[in-house]
Amino acid sequence: MPEETTTIDYVMEAASGPHFSGLRLDGLLSSPPSASSSSPASAASNRADPNATKQPFVIGVSGGTASGKTTVCDMIIQQLHDHRVVLVNQDSFYRGLTPEESERVHEYNFDHPDAFDTEQLLECVQKLKCGQSVQVPIYDFKIHRRSSDTFRQVNASDVIILEGILVFHDQRVRNLMNMKIFVDTDADVRLARRIRRDTVERGRDINSVLEMYAKFVKPAFDDFVHPSKKYADVIIPRGGDNHVAIDLIVQHIQTKLGQHDLCKIYPNMYVIQSTFQIRGMHTLIRDREISKHDFVFYSDRLIRLVVEHGLGHLPFTEKQVVTPTASVYTGVDFCKKLCGVSIVRR
């Protein structure tokens, strides 16, 4: 290595000095006092429950920089090929820099929560949950501003994937999610990936990459990203390399979507709650090594559970009868009409 090249230790140590935090006071001062109470997200939280089964399945994917979030999202989208899936990146909602901030762009913290327009993100996700199409802004990382005349049209879909390092930071955003996934990858692996990505794809030198990592990326991860891990429903170690975890997540999503679709088609449809007993019997009868005797036994047990559950929804009226001991018993009289129980296979 040439002598003039700055050592890695020096770059990491020098980066620990004061820096611009990215806090936009002008945005705070210009916000109306009642914005929090009248925002679309606030109104949505009050009416989300009644129509929960009719709304798309929203998945939040968070994690540190270069942890493999995009790879995980791509794998989920590929496996959900039977459903309409859209991906919304938090990076699309970066605030445009002012002229003063553009002059100090190397001192601007793009990993701070204030660097994002969270209000617009909330509005877009809420519209998608209500079945409306939205126009997602396109952020130009070269000029650090949004394209004024270009947007990405995103239509309503069965699954909405919201991906970004800070999508779990704001509680209002978390409340819109049906599932929260945190991609957990070793810090050394993430740093190596970021160095390779920024030097190869973005033409940056290694010293500037390390300086930005030490000054902004690592502190933001420790202060905002890692603490949000506690909100995750599922934690995926090793990111896209963990195929087993992603397969299980996709199966869970497909199950949820299947139940919702059936309930939309049949308003009087009742889905039996999945228990360990039912899942265990389903596992046994699907096993190619199961014996004929066990297959018949567990299949019969499952059918009995379906029939018993169906009988619980029969119409009835109260009726009094006199027992052999001359006591009066108040019970129910089931409907005399013919009733059938359907088993729907997917």
C-alpha positions as CSV (number, residue, x, y, z in Angstrom):
1,M,0.0,0.0,0.0
2,P,1.4,3.5,-0.9
3,E,2.7,5.6,2.0
4,E,0.3,8.5,1.2
5,T,-2.7,6.3,1.7
6,T,-4.4,7.0,5.0
7,T,-4.5,4.0,7.3
8,I,-7.8,2.4,8.3
9,D,-7.2,3.0,12.0
10,Y,-6.7,6.7,11.4
11,V,-9.8,7.0,9.2
12,M,-12.0,5.3,11.8
13,E,-10.5,7.4,14.7
14,A,-10.8,10.7,12.8
15,A,-14.4,10.1,12.0
16,S,-15.4,10.3,15.6
17,G,-15.4,14.1,15.6
18,P,-18.5,16.4,15.5
19,H,-20.8,16.1,12.6
20,F,-24.2,17.3,11.2
21,S,-27.0,15.3,12.7
22,G,-29.5,15.8,9.9
23,L,-32.2,17.4,12.1
24,R,-34.3,19.7,10.0
25,L,-35.6,22.5,12.2
26,D,-37.4,24.1,9.3
27,G,-39.5,21.0,8.8
28,L,-40.5,21.0,12.4
29,L,-41.4,24.6,12.5
30,S,-43.5,24.4,9.4
31,S,-45.5,21.5,10.6
32,P,-49.1,22.4,11.7
33,P,-49.8,21.8,15.4
34,S,-52.6,19.3,14.7
35,A,-50.8,17.3,12.1
36,S,-50.4,14.3,14.4
37,S,-54.1,14.1,15.2
38,S,-55.3,14.6,11.6
39,S,-52.8,12.6,9.7
40,P,-54.0,9.7,7.5
41,A,-52.1,7.2,9.6
42,S,-53.8,8.4,12.8
43,A,-57.2,8.1,11.3
44,A,-56.3,4.7,9.9
45,S,-55.4,3.2,13.2
46,N,-58.9,3.9,14.4
47,R,-60.6,2.1,11.6
48,A,-58.1,-0.6,10.7
49,D,-59.6,-3.4,12.8
50,P,-63.1,-3.7,11.3
51,N,-61.8,-4.4,7.8
52,A,-58.6,-6.2,8.7
53,T,-59.6,-9.3,6.8
54,K,-60.2,-7.3,3.6
55,Q,-56.9,-5.5,3.6
56,P,-53.6,-6.6,2.1
57,F,-51.0,-8.3,4.2
58,V,-48.3,-5.7,5.1
59,I,-44.8,-7.0,5.9
60,G,-42.1,-4.8,7.3
61,V,-38.5,-5.8,6.7
62,S,-35.8,-4.0,8.7
63,G,-32.1,-4.5,9.5
64,G,-28.7,-2.8,9.4
65,T,-27.1,-1.6,6.2
66,A,-26.1,-4.4,3.8
67,S,-27.7,-7.0,6.0
68,G,-29.5,-8.6,3.1
69,K,-32.9,-6.9,3.4
70,T,-33.3,-6.6,-0.3
71,T,-32.3,-10.2,-0.9
72,V,-34.9,-11.4,1.6
73,C,-37.6,-9.3,0.0
74,D,-36.8,-10.6,-3.4
75,M,-36.9,-14.2,-2.2
76,I,-40.3,-13.6,-0.6
77,I,-41.7,-12.0,-3.8
78,Q,-40.4,-14.8,-5.9
79,Q,-42.1,-17.5,-3.8
80,L,-45.4,-15.5,-3.6
81,H,-45.8,-15.8,-7.3
82,D,-49.5,-16.6,-7.0
83,H,-50.3,-13.3,-5.4
84,R,-49.8,-9.7,-6.3
85,V,-46.9,-8.3,-4.3
86,V,-45.5,-4.7,-4.2
87,L,-42.2,-3.5,-2.7
88,V,-42.0,0.0,-1.1
89,N,-38.5,1.2,-0.2
90,Q,-38.1,3.6,2.7
91,D,-35.2,5.1,0.7
92,S,-37.8,6.6,-1.8
93,F,-39.0,8.9,1.0
94,Y,-35.7,10.7,1.7
95,R,-36.2,14.4,2.2
96,G,-34.7,16.6,-0.5
97,L,-31.7,18.5,0.7
98,T,-31.8,22.3,0.9
99,P,-29.1,24.3,-0.9
100,E,-27.3,24.8,2.4
101,E,-27.4,21.0,3.2
102,S,-26.3,20.2,-0.3
103,E,-23.1,22.2,0.2
104,R,-22.4,20.1,3.3
105,V,-23.7,16.8,1.9
106,H,-20.7,14.9,3.2
107,E,-21.7,16.0,6.7
108,Y,-25.4,15.0,6.3
109,N,-26.6,12.0,8.2
110,F,-28.7,9.9,5.9
111,D,-29.1,7.2,8.5
112,H,-31.0,9.5,11.0
113,P,-34.8,9.2,11.3
114,D,-35.1,12.9,10.5
115,A,-33.7,12.3,7.0
116,F,-37.0,10.6,6.0
117,D,-40.4,12.0,5.3
118,T,-42.3,9.6,7.5
119,E,-45.6,11.4,7.1
120,Q,-45.6,10.8,3.4
121,L,-44.6,7.2,3.9
122,L,-47.5,6.7,6.3
123,E,-49.9,8.2,3.8
124,C,-48.7,6.0,0.9
125,V,-48.9,2.8,3.0
126,Q,-52.4,3.6,4.3
127,K,-53.7,4.3,0.8
128,L,-52.4,1.0,-0.4
129,K,-54.0,-0.8,2.6
130,C,-57.3,0.8,1.6
131,G,-57.0,-0.5,-2.0
132,Q,-55.9,2.8,-3.6
133,S,-53.0,3.3,-6.0
134,V,-50.2,5.7,-5.0
135,Q,-47.4,7.5,-6.7
136,V,-44.1,6.8,-4.8
137,P,-41.4,9.5,-5.3
138,I,-38.2,8.6,-7.0
139,Y,-35.1,9.9,-5.1
140,D,-32.0,10.8,-7.1
141,F,-28.9,10.0,-4.9
142,K,-26.6,11.9,-7.2
143,I,-28.3,15.3,-6.6
144,H,-29.9,14.3,-3.3
145,R,-33.3,15.4,-4.4
146,R,-36.5,13.9,-5.6
147,S,-37.4,13.9,-9.2
148,S,-39.9,16.6,-9.7
149,D,-41.8,15.1,-12.6
150,T,-41.2,11.3,-12.2
151,F,-43.0,9.0,-9.9
152,R,-43.4,5.2,-9.6
153,Q,-47.0,4.0,-9.8
154,V,-47.8,1.4,-7.2
155,N,-51.1,-0.4,-7.4
156,A,-53.1,-2.1,-4.7
157,S,-51.9,-5.7,-4.1
158,D,-52.4,-8.7,-1.9
159,V,-49.0,-8.2,-0.1
160,I,-47.2,-5.0,0.6
161,I,-43.5,-5.2,1.6
162,L,-42.1,-2.1,3.3
163,E,-38.3,-2.3,3.5
164,G,-35.8,0.0,5.1
165,I,-33.4,0.4,8.0
166,L,-35.8,2.5,10.1
167,V,-39.2,1.2,9.2
168,F,-39.6,-0.1,12.8
169,H,-38.6,3.2,14.4
170,D,-41.9,5.0,14.2
171,Q,-44.8,3.3,16.1
172,R,-47.3,4.6,13.6
173,V,-45.6,2.8,10.8
174,R,-45.3,-0.4,12.9
175,N,-49.0,-0.4,13.6
176,L,-49.7,-0.7,9.9
177,M,-47.8,-4.0,9.6
178,N,-49.1,-7.5,9.9
179,M,-45.7,-9.0,10.2
180,K,-42.3,-7.5,11.2
181,I,-39.1,-9.1,10.0
182,F,-35.6,-8.1,11.2
183,V,-32.7,-9.3,9.1
184,D,-29.8,-9.9,11.6
185,T,-26.3,-10.2,10.0
186,D,-22.9,-10.0,11.6
187,A,-21.5,-6.4,11.7
188,D,-18.2,-7.4,10.1
189,V,-20.1,-9.1,7.2
190,R,-22.3,-6.0,6.8
191,L,-19.3,-3.7,6.7
192,A,-17.5,-5.9,4.1
193,R,-20.6,-5.9,1.9
194,R,-21.0,-2.1,2.2
195,I,-17.3,-1.5,1.2
196,R,-17.6,-3.8,-1.8
197,R,-20.9,-2.2,-2.8
198,D,-19.8,1.4,-2.5
199,T,-16.4,0.9,-4.1
200,V,-17.6,-1.2,-7.0
201,E,-21.1,0.1,-7.7
202,R,-20.8,3.7,-6.6
203,G,-17.2,4.5,-7.3
204,R,-16.2,5.6,-3.8
205,D,-12.8,5.1,-2.3
206,I,-12.4,2.9,0.7
207,N,-11.3,5.7,3.0
208,S,-14.6,7.7,2.4
209,V,-16.6,4.5,2.9
210,L,-15.0,3.8,6.3
211,E,-15.3,7.4,7.3
212,M,-19.0,7.5,6.6
213,Y,-19.5,4.1,8.3
214,A,-17.7,5.3,11.5
215,K,-19.3,8.7,11.6
216,F,-22.9,8.0,10.6
217,V,-23.8,4.4,9.8
218,K,-22.6,2.6,13.0
219,P,-23.8,5.2,15.5
220,A,-27.3,5.2,13.8
221,F,-27.4,1.4,13.9
222,D,-26.6,1.4,17.6
223,D,-29.0,4.3,18.4
224,F,-32.0,3.5,16.2
225,V,-31.8,0.3,14.1
226,H,-30.7,-2.3,16.7
227,P,-33.1,-1.1,19.4
228,S,-36.0,-1.6,17.0
229,K,-35.1,-5.3,16.7
230,K,-37.3,-5.9,19.8
231,Y,-40.4,-5.1,17.8
232,A,-39.7,-7.8,15.2
233,D,-42.1,-10.8,15.0
234,V,-39.4,-12.8,13.2
235,I,-35.6,-12.5,13.3
236,I,-33.8,-14.0,10.3
237,P,-30.1,-14.7,11.0
238,R,-27.7,-14.6,8.0
239,G,-30.3,-12.8,5.8
240,G,-30.9,-14.4,2.4
241,D,-28.7,-17.4,3.2
242,N,-31.3,-18.6,5.7
243,H,-33.6,-20.4,3.2
244,V,-35.4,-22.4,5.9
245,A,-36.6,-19.2,7.7
246,I,-37.8,-17.6,4.5
247,D,-39.7,-20.7,3.4
248,L,-41.5,-20.8,6.8
249,I,-42.4,-17.1,6.5
250,V,-43.8,-17.6,3.0
251,Q,-45.9,-20.5,4.1
252,H,-47.3,-18.4,6.9
253,I,-48.1,-15.6,4.5
254,Q,-49.8,-18.0,2.0
255,T,-51.9,-19.4,4.8
256,K,-53.1,-16.0,5.9
257,L,-53.8,-14.9,2.3
258,G,-55.7,-18.2,1.7
259,Q,-58.0,-17.6,4.7
260,H,-58.6,-14.0,3.7
261,D,-59.5,-15.0,0.1
262,L,-62.0,-17.6,1.2
263,C,-63.7,-15.2,3.6
264,K,-64.0,-12.7,0.8
265,I,-65.7,-15.3,-1.5
266,Y,-67.9,-16.9,1.2
267,P,-69.1,-14.4,3.8
268,N,-70.4,-17.2,6.0
269,M,-67.1,-19.1,5.9
270,Y,-65.5,-20.1,9.3
271,V,-61.9,-21.2,9.4
272,I,-60.9,-23.6,12.2
273,Q,-58.1,-22.2,14.3
274,S,-54.8,-24.0,13.6
275,T,-53.5,-25.7,16.7
276,F,-50.5,-27.9,17.3
277,Q,-52.8,-30.9,17.4
278,I,-54.2,-30.1,13.9
279,R,-50.8,-29.2,12.4
280,G,-49.4,-32.4,13.8
281,M,-52.1,-34.5,12.2
282,H,-51.7,-32.7,8.9
283,T,-48.0,-33.4,9.1
284,L,-48.6,-37.1,9.7
285,I,-51.1,-37.7,6.9
286,R,-48.9,-35.8,4.4
287,D,-45.9,-38.0,5.2
288,R,-45.2,-40.5,2.4
289,E,-43.9,-43.0,5.0
290,I,-47.1,-43.1,7.1
291,S,-48.8,-46.4,7.3
292,K,-52.3,-47.0,5.9
293,H,-53.7,-47.6,9.4
294,D,-52.3,-44.3,10.8
295,F,-53.4,-42.4,7.7
296,V,-57.0,-43.6,8.1
297,F,-57.0,-42.9,11.9
298,Y,-55.7,-39.3,11.7
299,S,-57.8,-38.4,8.6
300,D,-60.9,-39.6,10.4
301,R,-59.9,-37.6,13.4
302,L,-59.5,-34.4,11.3
303,I,-62.8,-35.0,9.6
304,R,-64.5,-35.4,13.0
305,L,-63.0,-32.0,14.2
306,V,-64.3,-30.3,11.0
307,V,-67.8,-31.8,11.5
308,E,-67.9,-30.9,15.2
309,H,-66.8,-27.3,14.4
310,G,-69.5,-27.1,11.7
311,L,-72.2,-28.3,14.1
312,G,-71.3,-25.5,16.5
313,H,-72.5,-23.0,13.9
314,L,-76.0,-24.6,13.3
315,P,-79.0,-22.4,13.9
316,F,-80.9,-23.4,17.0
317,T,-83.7,-22.3,19.3
318,E,-84.1,-22.8,23.0
319,K,-86.3,-25.7,24.1
320,Q,-87.5,-27.1,27.4
321,V,-87.8,-30.9,28.0
322,V,-88.9,-33.0,30.9
323,T,-86.3,-35.6,32.1
324,P,-87.3,-39.1,33.3
325,T,-86.9,-37.7,36.9
326,A,-89.5,-35.1,36.2
327,S,-87.0,-32.3,36.1
328,V,-87.3,-29.5,33.5
329,Y,-84.2,-29.0,31.4
330,T,-83.7,-26.0,29.2
331,G,-81.6,-26.8,26.1
332,V,-81.5,-26.1,22.4
333,D,-83.3,-27.5,19.4
334,F,-81.2,-27.6,16.3
335,C,-82.4,-26.6,12.9
336,K,-84.4,-29.4,11.2
337,K,-83.1,-28.5,7.7
338,L,-80.5,-30.5,5.9
339,C,-76.9,-29.2,6.6
340,G,-73.7,-30.1,5.0
341,V,-70.0,-29.5,5.9
342,S,-67.7,-28.8,3.1
343,I,-63.9,-29.5,3.2
344,V,-62.1,-27.0,1.0
345,R,-58.6,-28.1,-0.2
346,R,-56.0,-25.7,-1.4
